[in-house]
Amino acid sequence: MSESEKLAAVQNARQKFNNALRGMERFIMNLDPARAQVLRDWLRSVDADGRPDRIESPEMDGWPLAEQIGVHLEAVLEARAAWRKTRSKSRPRA
């Protein structure tokens, strides 16, 4: 795979991650403000955290729409993992 193809793959994966983040942001705009803030804080940490390991989802026991929120959380986590994997594969090995 050429360097330009690697870069394109990383950019594509990052775009998918960004889309997942935005999709969840749109969804949480309709939630209770306190719960929405918890999820916004989580989204910021997921985007800023450079660790390659999986980040835990926030605790949502008893939350209305927890199942739908979980679907969005999982989409964000999957897109993040794909982006990180693609990015690590595109880096030169020492």
MIDOSE-1310 file (N, C-alpha, C; in nm, 2 decimals, decimal comma, always signed):
residues 94
mses	+0,09/-0,12/+0,00/+0,00/+0,00/+0,00/+0,09/+0,12/+0,00; +0,06/+0,22/-0,09/+0,14/+0,34/-0,10/+0,11/+0,43/+0,02; +0,20/+0,53/+0,03/+0,18/+0,62/+0,14/+0,05/+0,70/+0,12; +0,02/+0,74/+0,00/-0,10/+0,82/-0,03/-0,22/+0,73/+0,00
ekla	-0,22/+0,60/-0,03/-0,33/+0,51/+0,01/-0,34/+0,50/+0,16; -0,23/+0,49/+0,23/-0,24/+0,48/+0,37/-0,30/+0,60/+0,43; -0,25/+0,72/+0,38/-0,31/+0,85/+0,43/-0,46/+0,86/+0,40; -0,50/+0,82/+0,28/-0,64/+0,82/+0,25/-0,72/+0,73/+0,34
avqn	-0,67/+0,61/+0,37/-0,74/+0,52/+0,46/-0,75/+0,58/+0,60; -0,65/+0,64/+0,65/-0,65/+0,70/+0,78/-0,76/+0,82/+0,78; -0,75/+0,90/+0,68/-0,85/+1,01/+0,67/-0,99/+0,96/+0,66; -1,01/+0,85/+0,58/-1,15/+0,80/+0,57/-1,19/+0,74/+0,71
arqk	-1,11/+0,67/+0,78/-1,14/+0,62/+0,91/-1,17/+0,73/+1,01; -1,09/+0,84/+1,00/-1,11/+0,95/+1,09/-1,25/+1,02/+1,06; -1,28/+1,03/+0,93/-1,41/+1,09/+0,89/-1,52/+1,00/+0,94; -1,51/+0,87/+0,94/-1,62/+0,79/+0,99/-1,63/+0,81/+1,14
fnna	-1,52/+0,82/+1,21/-1,52/+0,85/+1,35/-1,59/+0,98/+1,38; -1,55/+1,08/+1,31/-1,62/+1,21/+1,32/-1,77/+1,21/+1,30; -1,81/+1,13/+1,20/-1,95/+1,12/+1,17/-2,02/+1,05/+1,28; -1,96/+0,95/+1,34/-2,02/+0,88/+1,46/-2,03/+0,97/+1,58
lrgm	-1,93/+1,06/+1,60/-1,93/+1,16/+1,71/-2,05/+1,25/+1,68; -2,06/+1,31/+1,56/-2,16/+1,40/+1,53/-2,30/+1,34/+1,54; -2,31/+1,22/+1,49/-2,44/+1,15/+1,50/-2,49/+1,14/+1,65; -2,40/+1,10/+1,74/-2,43/+1,09/+1,88/-2,46/+1,23/+1,93
erfi	-2,39/+1,33/+1,90/-2,41/+1,46/+1,94/-2,55/+1,51/+1,91; -2,59/+1,48/+1,79/-2,73/+1,52/+1,74/-2,84/+1,44/+1,83; -2,81/+1,32/+1,85/-2,90/+1,24/+1,93/-2,92/+1,29/+2,07; -2,80/+1,32/+2,14/-2,81/+1,36/+2,28/-2,87/+1,50/+2,30
mnld	-2,88/+1,58/+2,19/-2,94/+1,71/+2,20/-3,09/+1,70/+2,26; -3,15/+1,59/+2,24/-3,29/+1,57/+2,28/-3,30/+1,51/+2,42; -3,19/+1,48/+2,49/-3,20/+1,42/+2,62/-3,21/+1,52/+2,73; -3,23/+1,47/+2,85/-3,23/+1,55/+2,97/-3,09/+1,62/+2,97
para	-3,09/+1,75/+3,00/-2,96/+1,83/+3,00/-2,85/+1,77/+3,09; -2,88/+1,72/+3,20/-2,78/+1,66/+3,29/-2,72/+1,53/+3,23; -2,81/+1,45/+3,17/-2,76/+1,32/+3,10/-2,68/+1,36/+2,98; -2,73/+1,46/+2,91/-2,67/+1,50/+2,78/-2,53/+1,55/+2,81
qvlr	-2,51/+1,62/+2,92/-2,37/+1,67/+2,96/-2,28/+1,55/+2,99; -2,33/+1,45/+3,06/-2,24/+1,33/+3,09/-2,19/+1,27/+2,95; -2,29/+1,26/+2,86/-2,25/+1,20/+2,73/-2,16/+1,29/+2,65; -2,18/+1,42/+2,66/-2,09/+1,52/+2,59/-1,95/+1,51/+2,64
dwlr	-1,94/+1,50/+2,77/-1,81/+1,49/+2,84/-1,74/+1,36/+2,79; -1,82/+1,25/+2,79/-1,77/+1,12/+2,74/-1,72/+1,13/+2,60; -1,79/+1,20/+2,51/-1,75/+1,21/+2,37/-1,62/+1,29/+2,36; -1,61/+1,40/+2,44/-1,48/+1,47/+2,44/-1,36/+1,39/+2,48
svda	-1,38/+1,31/+2,58/-1,27/+1,22/+2,63/-1,24/+1,11/+2,53; -1,34/+1,06/+2,46/-1,31/+0,96/+2,36/-1,23/+1,02/+2,24; -1,27/+1,14/+2,21/-1,20/+1,20/+2,10/-1,05/+1,24/+2,13; -1,04/+1,28/+2,26/-0,90/+1,33/+2,30/-0,81/+1,23/+2,35
dgrp	-0,87/+1,11/+2,39/-0,78/+1,01/+2,45/-0,70/+0,94/+2,35; -0,57/+0,94/+2,36/-0,48/+0,88/+2,27/-0,45/+0,73/+2,29; -0,50/+0,68/+2,40/-0,47/+0,54/+2,43/-0,53/+0,45/+2,32; -0,46/+0,34/+2,29/-0,51/+0,25/+2,19/-0,62/+0,15/+2,24
drie	-0,63/+0,14/+2,37/-0,72/+0,04/+2,43/-0,87/+0,10/+2,42; -0,96/+0,01/+2,44/-1,10/+0,05/+2,44/-1,14/+0,13/+2,56; -1,22/+0,23/+2,54/-1,26/+0,32/+2,65/-1,40/+0,27/+2,70; -1,42/+0,28/+2,82/-1,55/+0,23/+2,88/-1,66/+0,33/+2,86
spem	-1,78/+0,27/+2,84/-1,90/+0,36/+2,82/-1,94/+0,41/+2,96; -2,01/+0,52/+2,96/-2,06/+0,57/+3,09/-2,17/+0,48/+3,14; -2,19/+0,48/+3,27/-2,29/+0,40/+3,34/-2,43/+0,46/+3,31; -2,52/+0,38/+3,26/-2,65/+0,43/+3,22/-2,77/+0,35/+3,28
dgwp	-2,74/+0,29/+3,39/-2,85/+0,21/+3,46/-2,97/+0,30/+3,49; -3,08/+0,27/+3,45/-3,21/+0,34/+3,48/-3,23/+0,46/+3,39; -3,14/+0,48/+3,29/-3,16/+0,60/+3,20/-3,27/+0,57/+3,10; -3,36/+0,66/+3,07/-3,45/+0,64/+2,96/-3,37/+0,64/+2,83
laeq	-3,41/+0,56/+2,73/-3,35/+0,55/+2,60/-3,21/+0,49/+2,61; -3,18/+0,42/+2,72/-3,04/+0,36/+2,74/-3,00/+0,27/+2,62; -3,10/+0,20/+2,57/-3,07/+0,11/+2,46/-3,02/+0,18/+2,33; -3,10/+0,29/+2,30/-3,06/+0,37/+2,19/-2,93/+0,45/+2,21
igvh	-2,91/+0,49/+2,33/-2,78/+0,56/+2,36/-2,67/+0,46/+2,34; -2,69/+0,34/+2,39/-2,59/+0,23/+2,37/-2,55/+0,20/+2,23; -2,65/+0,21/+2,14/-2,62/+0,19/+2,00/-2,53/+0,30/+1,95; -2,55/+0,42/+1,99/-2,47/+0,53/+1,95/-2,33/+0,52/+2,01
leav	-2,32/+0,48/+2,14/-2,19/+0,46/+2,21/-2,11/+0,36/+2,13; -2,17/+0,25/+2,10/-2,10/+0,14/+2,03/-2,05/+0,18/+1,89; -2,13/+0,26/+1,82/-2,09/+0,31/+1,69/-1,97/+0,40/+1,70; -1,97/+0,48/+1,81/-1,85/+0,57/+1,83/-1,73/+0,49/+1,86
lear	-1,74/+0,39/+1,95/-1,63/+0,31/+1,99/-1,58/+0,22/+1,88; -1,66/+0,17/+1,80/-1,62/+0,09/+1,68/-1,55/+0,18/+1,58; -1,60/+0,30/+1,55/-1,53/+0,39/+1,46/-1,40/+0,44/+1,51; -1,39/+0,46/+1,64/-1,27/+0,50/+1,71/-1,16/+0,39/+1,69
aawr	-1,20/+0,27/+1,72/-1,11/+0,15/+1,71/-1,06/+0,13/+1,57; -1,15/+0,15/+1,47/-1,11/+0,13/+1,33/-1,01/+0,24/+1,29; -1,04/+0,37/+1,34/-0,95/+0,48/+1,30/-0,81/+0,46/+1,37; -0,81/+0,42/+1,49/-0,68/+0,40/+1,56/-0,60/+0,28/+1,50
ktrs	-0,67/+0,18/+1,46/-0,61/+0,06/+1,39/-0,55/+0,10/+1,26; -0,63/+0,18/+1,18/-0,58/+0,22/+1,05/-0,46/+0,32/+1,07; -0,47/+0,40/+1,16/-0,36/+0,50/+1,19/-0,24/+0,43/+1,23; -0,25/+0,33/+1,32/-0,13/+0,26/+1,36/-0,06/+0,18/+1,25
ksrp	-0,14/+0,13/+1,16/-0,09/+0,05/+1,05/-0,02/+0,14/+0,95; -0,06/+0,27/+0,94/+0,00/+0,36/+0,84/+0,13/+0,42/+0,89; +0,16/+0,41/+1,02/+0,29/+0,46/+1,07/+0,41/+0,38/+1,03; +0,52/+0,44/+1,00/+0,64/+0,36/+0,96/+0,69/+0,28/+1,09
ra	+0,73/+0,16/+1,06/+0,78/+0,08/+1,17/+0,93/+0,11/+1,19; +0,97/+0,12/+1,31/+1,11/+0,15/+1,35/+1,19/+0,02/+1,36
